[in-house]
């Protein structure tokens, strides 16, 4: 749904990875290991949705496999600057790998966070019994009503994905 706001077939956004692999010592380590890497996708309207989803899933796997890459190095190699960044949107799924209330040795209660972004928009998804979706943005980079519209469009897009068939195209989904 970002291409509606960008008027561009190609979307480049940041994908936040946990920075941890599935090794037990990495899961048990304390600290912030998150990394954000670029993912670039073409939203071609004639492409079948199932092919598009498979392509995005493949790209996400590639990014996750390389989650130890240094974003600063990538930005330098790409010639990105503050005025012309590698990406100015972000997608983050907040979770703790392998976490269920039964297997956590430490219990957390009444957790409160305050998050800020220097990007135009950051879509944050928190999975759980009831998923939470929010768009964080800077008012000087993205008008608040547009940030709210991106969040609303994301939720609508998820509903439409559930209703899609094997013949649904990306364009048909975006035109709704």
VOGU-3710 file (C-alpha; in Angstrom, 3 decimals, decimal comma):
1> xxxxxxxxxx> 0,000/0,000/0,000  3,032/2,337/0,207  3,131/2,758/-3,553  -0,201/4,650/-3,312  1,602/7,324/-1,319  4,833/7,255/-3,330  3,423/7,001/-6,867  6,213/4,577/-7,675  6,136/0,930/-8,735  9,310/0,282/-6,734
11> xxxxxxxxxx> 9,179/0,463/-2,942  12,313/0,388/-0,802  11,719/0,130/2,919  13,675/-0,878/5,970  12,993/-4,334/7,399  13,905/-4,725/11,047  15,430/-8,080/11,990  16,006/-9,445/15,474  19,757/-9,671/14,956  19,610/-13,068/16,635
21> xxxxxxxxxx> 19,658/-16,461/15,034  17,990/-19,590/16,404  21,016/-20,733/18,407  20,132/-21,061/22,085  23,064/-18,874/23,189  21,850/-16,051/20,916  18,277/-16,330/22,180  19,487/-16,321/25,800  21,817/-13,312/25,350  20,740/-10,039/26,922
31> xxxxxxxxxx> 20,844/-6,847/24,893  19,615/-5,094/21,790  20,691/-6,888/18,621  18,120/-5,483/16,182  19,245/-4,433/12,734  17,422/-2,688/9,913  18,201/-3,584/6,321  16,672/-2,421/3,040  14,199/-4,489/1,083  13,212/-3,371/-2,441
41> xxxxxxxxxx> 10,048/-4,656/-4,081  8,282/-3,916/-7,364  4,501/-3,584/-6,993  3,497/-4,416/-10,568  -0,272/-4,232/-10,914  -0,580/-7,174/-13,342  1,384/-9,609/-11,170  -0,632/-12,352/-9,484  -0,832/-11,696/-5,780  0,381/-15,171/-4,810
51> xxxxxxxxxx> 3,513/-14,651/-6,964  4,053/-11,217/-5,386  3,728/-12,634/-1,860  6,147/-15,467/-2,703  8,628/-12,900/-4,082  8,357/-10,688/-0,971  8,729/-13,728/1,310  11,868/-14,756/-0,593  13,307/-11,249/-0,304  12,539/-11,181/3,418
61> xxxxxxxxxx> 14,325/-14,526/3,898  17,355/-13,137/2,036  17,401/-10,055/4,266  17,056/-12,119/7,437  19,897/-14,415/6,313  22,094/-11,324/6,030  20,940/-9,599/9,201  24,526/-9,187/10,405  25,253/-6,780/7,524  26,157/-3,265/8,607
71> xxxxxxxxxx> 23,524/-0,734/7,519  26,113/2,080/7,633  28,280/0,187/5,138  25,289/-0,444/2,854  24,297/3,230/2,949  27,851/4,314/2,152  28,123/1,823/-0,752  24,754/2,987/-2,127  25,737/6,660/-1,832  22,847/7,362/0,540
81> xxxxxxxxxx> 22,843/10,680/2,386  20,634/12,324/5,002  18,978/14,272/2,173  18,606/11,152/-0,018  18,372/8,126/2,308  18,463/4,485/1,295  14,903/4,225/2,651  12,597/6,494/4,617  10,012/3,982/5,769  10,366/0,988/8,052
91> xxxxxxxxxx> 8,505/-2,210/8,896  9,055/-3,721/12,345  7,442/-6,799/13,880  8,071/-6,684/17,612  8,512/-10,072/19,237  10,745/-12,202/21,407  11,904/-15,308/19,481  10,399/-18,499/20,892  8,588/-16,615/23,631  5,502/-17,975/25,242
101> xxxxxxxxxx> 4,373/-17,331/28,765  5,257/-20,939/29,617  8,905/-20,891/28,552  10,103/-17,484/29,767  12,291/-17,703/32,856  11,778/-13,980/33,461  8,317/-12,454/33,603  7,667/-8,883/32,506  4,666/-6,906/33,680  3,364/-3,429/32,974
111> xxxxxxxxxx> 5,874/-2,785/30,189  5,730/0,728/28,774  7,757/1,990/25,851  8,268/5,277/24,124  9,453/5,007/20,570  10,529/7,663/18,113  11,700/7,554/14,550  13,763/9,780/12,287  12,074/8,187/9,266  9,024/9,508/7,453
121> xxxxxxxxxx> 7,036/6,473/8,624  7,613/3,328/10,658  4,956/0,621/10,609  5,122/-1,299/13,882  3,263/-4,589/14,300  3,086/-6,281/17,698  1,781/-9,873/17,417  -0,182/-11,414/20,230  -3,649/-12,575/21,124  -4,845/-9,288/19,661
131> xxxxxxxxxx> -2,350/-7,816/17,208  -1,473/-4,132/17,492  -0,580/-1,997/14,489  0,730/1,559/14,622  2,497/3,996/12,355  5,115/6,185/13,980  6,029/9,270/12,027  7,583/12,686/12,210  5,107/15,466/11,543  7,724/17,405/9,567
141> xxxxxxxxxx> 8,198/14,440/7,189  4,666/13,029/6,977  1,402/14,753/7,830  -0,380/13,042/10,756  -3,494/12,348/8,677  -1,341/10,513/6,085  0,330/8,434/8,807  -3,126/7,460/10,078  -4,179/6,645/6,505  -1,141/4,362/6,028
151> xxxxxxxxxx> -2,081/2,489/9,213  -5,726/2,184/8,141  -4,699/1,050/4,637  -2,417/-1,605/6,121  -5,262/-3,071/8,167  -7,589/-2,997/5,125  -4,853/-4,634/3,022  -4,573/-7,477/5,537  -8,328/-8,062/5,336  -8,210/-8,028/1,525
161> xxxxxxxxxx> -5,318/-10,489/1,546  -7,499/-12,891/3,518  -10,218/-12,598/0,872  -7,880/-12,892/-2,142  -8,028/-15,817/-4,535  -5,365/-17,446/-6,711  -6,361/-15,141/-9,600  -6,190/-11,868/-7,652  -3,592/-9,463/-9,001  -1,591/-6,876/-7,088
171> xxxxxx> -3,421/-4,151/-9,039  -6,858/-5,502/-8,122  -5,855/-5,434/-4,477  -4,429/-1,902/-4,667  -7,458/-0,572/-6,558  -9,889/-1,516/-3,779
//
